[in-house]
Amino acid sequence: MGITNCTKCGQVMFNRQSFFCMICTDELKDDIEKVKTYLRNHSKPTLLEVHKMTGIPIKTIQEFIKEGIISRY
């Protein structure tokens, strides 16, 4: 059984393949949608550009990419 911590709140999670617990995933839905919308409307922006235009921290955007929640391309 794998044990890890949520990268946002630190809560202990069992058998999760995610960086975020379910509570934080629900809280991040608006941020995810902001990033997805920006990516849909802008061709291949840099991470810094997405951060500046959405206000979402770069680390959070990178975690969305690692999770497969969003794609850079």
Buried (B, 14 or more C-beta within 10 A) or exposed (E): EEEBEBBBEEBEBEEBEBBBBEEBBEEBEEBBEBBBEBBEEEEEBEEEEBBEBBEBEEEBBBBBBEBEBBEEE
